[in-house]
Amino acid sequence: GQLGPNTGGGGGGSYNMGDMGMMKAGAWPKNSLAGQNTTYFIDIPTFKSIPIGGKIVLTFPIGFDVTNAAKDLNSPINNDINGGNTGTVVISTVTATPASRYVTISTGNAATLASDYLHMDVAGIVNSAIPRNYDTSGYTVDIKTFDAAGVLLESIMTMPFFISAAGSDSLTVNLAGILDAD
């Protein structure tokens, strides 16, 4: 895997399917159209415990805008990001550093397990205006976990995700039997 942040265009990398086959790291956009504001579904397999007050830092690729990144308040999964595993790990805060495309998520209430699988939903991310579809290497998000003192625990790269160009077609519907007065 990649140890540093993804400073390139956002694709490539190596993926160990032995580690990620069943518990893959992922960043999946709810809306995969270029330039659209969306929520990202984040999946993180951990192999080291993140303590209470630890941090998860997501680094989005060049071209993505994280200025308005926030905890998705409509997502119940954010109230227990390790699901049915021991402890109720919550998102305490979400802060954005737009210049470096960092989204920092602080954990609270309980530590994660050493071998855990976290899922969280982060709203307010604007996709790159440059589409990368399935015949490209796509985009990836660099994920780093830290303890409460800021010591790096793990560095994980997501599987690639893809951003599509908006279509140019239109759809016109004529409904038969409908009167203007209806």
C-alpha positions as MATLAB code, in Angstrom:
seq = 'GQLGPNTGGGGGGSYNMGDMGMMKAGAWPKNSLAGQNTTYFIDIPTFKSIPIGGKIVLTFPIGFDVTNAAKDLNSPINNDINGGNTGTVVISTVTATPASRYVTISTGNAATLASDYLHMDVAGIVNSAIPRNYDTSGYTVDIKTFDAAGVLLESIMTMPFFISAAGSDSLTVNLAGILDAD';
ca = [
       0.000    0.000    0.000;
       0.885    3.647   -0.247;
       2.364    5.207    2.895;
       2.110    8.869    1.970;
      -0.915   10.866    0.944;
      -2.177   10.358   -2.562;
      -0.551   13.453   -4.098;
      -1.029   12.429   -7.694;
      -4.190   12.563   -9.715;
      -5.856   10.007   -7.481;
      -5.532    6.636   -9.170;
      -3.240    3.675   -9.192;
      -1.655    2.017   -6.218;
      -1.473   -1.574   -5.177;
      -4.181   -3.509   -3.399;
      -3.643   -6.591   -1.269;
      -6.771   -8.660   -1.796;
      -5.673  -10.934    1.063;
      -6.252   -7.924    3.341;
      -9.049   -6.277    1.410;
     -10.971   -9.127   -0.201;
     -13.750   -9.323    2.378;
     -13.118   -6.155    4.374;
     -12.130   -3.642    1.739;
     -11.307   -0.022    2.402;
     -13.619    2.106    0.344;
     -14.887    5.595   -0.337;
     -18.105    5.316   -2.311;
     -19.958    8.410   -3.538;
     -23.739    8.463   -3.226;
     -23.790   10.592   -6.397;
     -20.976    9.675   -8.777;
     -21.450   12.518  -11.266;
     -18.560   14.913  -11.856;
     -18.750   18.193   -9.961;
     -21.680   17.155   -7.746;
     -22.016   17.685   -3.989;
     -22.515   14.289   -2.374;
     -22.190   12.050    0.649;
     -19.373    9.506    0.767;
     -19.819    6.102    2.365;
     -16.460    5.321    4.003;
     -15.385    1.750    4.890;
     -12.195    1.181    6.896;
     -10.733   -2.139    8.031;
      -8.459   -1.520   11.018;
      -5.743   -3.739   12.410;
      -4.808   -1.426   15.310;
      -7.177   -0.005   17.908;
      -8.078    3.677   17.569;
      -8.487    5.012   21.128;
     -11.147    7.448   22.315;
     -10.160   10.828   20.890;
      -8.241    9.216   18.034;
      -8.476   10.570   14.530;
      -9.189    9.266   11.059;
      -7.838   11.497    8.292;
      -9.225   11.112    4.781;
      -7.198   12.727    1.978;
      -9.277   13.205   -1.149;
      -7.605   13.473   -4.570;
      -6.740   16.715   -6.351;
      -9.873   18.320   -7.762;
     -12.231   17.309   -4.934;
     -13.623   20.027   -2.646;
     -13.973   19.143    1.046;
     -14.758   22.677    2.298;
     -18.215   21.711    3.584;
     -17.415   18.191    4.783;
     -19.585   17.221    7.737;
     -20.995   14.249    9.616;
     -24.117   13.104    7.758;
     -26.751   13.872   10.388;
     -29.309   11.642    8.621;
     -27.121    8.549    8.830;
     -27.765    6.305   11.843;
     -24.527    4.385   11.143;
     -22.586    7.445   12.324;
     -23.893    6.796   15.847;
     -21.910    3.524   16.055;
     -19.229    3.397   13.353;
     -17.993   -0.072   14.317;
     -21.484   -1.544   14.052;
     -22.122   -4.625   16.149;
     -18.580   -4.912   17.470;
     -17.676   -4.210   21.097;
     -18.176   -0.596   22.196;
     -20.202    2.191   20.664;
     -17.678    4.242   18.691;
     -19.123    7.574   17.572;
     -17.991   10.479   15.430;
     -17.236   13.379   17.777;
     -16.277   15.943   15.146;
     -15.610   16.294   11.430;
     -13.308   19.103   10.303;
     -12.096   20.005    6.839;
      -8.764   21.395    5.668;
      -9.687   22.424    2.113;
      -6.200   23.399    0.881;
      -4.872   19.875    1.497;
      -8.242   18.122    0.900;
      -8.159   16.569    4.406;
     -11.282   15.505    6.251;
     -10.431   14.791    9.904;
     -12.854   12.647   11.887;
     -12.412   12.503   15.671;
     -13.719    9.427   17.461;
     -15.461    9.333   20.810;
     -17.226    7.253   23.464;
     -15.179    4.046   22.996;
     -12.027    2.717   21.356;
     -12.227    0.539   18.269;
     -11.092   -3.070   18.424;
      -7.619   -3.961   17.148;
      -9.252   -5.798   14.261;
     -12.381   -3.811   13.442;
     -14.394   -2.656   10.436;
     -15.592    0.930   10.515;
     -18.297    2.519    8.384;
     -19.225    6.187    8.362;
     -21.038    8.615    6.094;
     -19.483   12.023    5.364;
     -21.632   14.643    3.617;
     -20.650   17.809    1.766;
     -17.905   16.500   -0.529;
     -17.869   17.897   -4.068;
     -16.625   15.426   -6.672;
     -13.875   16.358   -9.090;
     -15.101   17.995  -12.296;
     -12.909   15.523  -14.204;
     -14.691   12.207  -14.757;
     -12.792    8.934  -14.482;
     -14.918    6.016  -15.557;
     -14.329    2.277  -15.491;
     -11.744    2.245  -18.285;
      -9.392    4.321  -16.078;
      -7.671    3.711  -12.745;
     -10.394    5.769  -11.038;
      -9.815    7.762   -7.877;
      -8.685    6.644   -4.413;
      -8.783    8.197   -0.942;
      -5.816    7.923    1.408;
      -6.862    7.045    4.977;
      -4.661    7.439    8.017;
      -5.568    6.605   11.611;
      -3.963    8.293   14.618;
      -4.086    7.884   18.374;
      -5.188   10.781   20.618;
      -1.591   12.082   20.779;
      -1.340   12.253   16.981;
       0.853    9.169   16.527;
       0.217    7.418   13.208;
      -1.389    3.993   13.662;
      -2.173    2.891   10.115;
      -2.111    4.096    6.522;
      -4.707    2.579    4.195;
      -5.607    3.243    0.565;
      -9.160    2.688   -0.626;
     -10.160    0.602   -3.555;
     -10.732    2.808   -6.621;
     -14.051    4.531   -7.185;
     -15.263    6.134  -10.381;
     -16.748    9.504  -11.311;
     -18.982    9.744  -14.387;
     -19.576   12.607  -16.783;
     -23.037   14.094  -16.738;
     -25.215   13.003  -19.642;
     -26.438   15.293  -22.387;
     -29.654   13.475  -23.281;
     -33.105   14.639  -22.298;
     -36.388   12.873  -21.787;
     -39.720   14.263  -22.891;
     -42.902   12.603  -21.662;
     -46.339   13.144  -23.177;
     -49.118   11.727  -21.046;
     -52.239   10.746  -22.958;
     -55.655   11.337  -21.370;
     -54.520   14.154  -19.070;
     -56.401   17.440  -19.442;
     -54.994   20.847  -18.552;
     -57.665   21.168  -15.857;
     -56.494   17.908  -14.137;
];
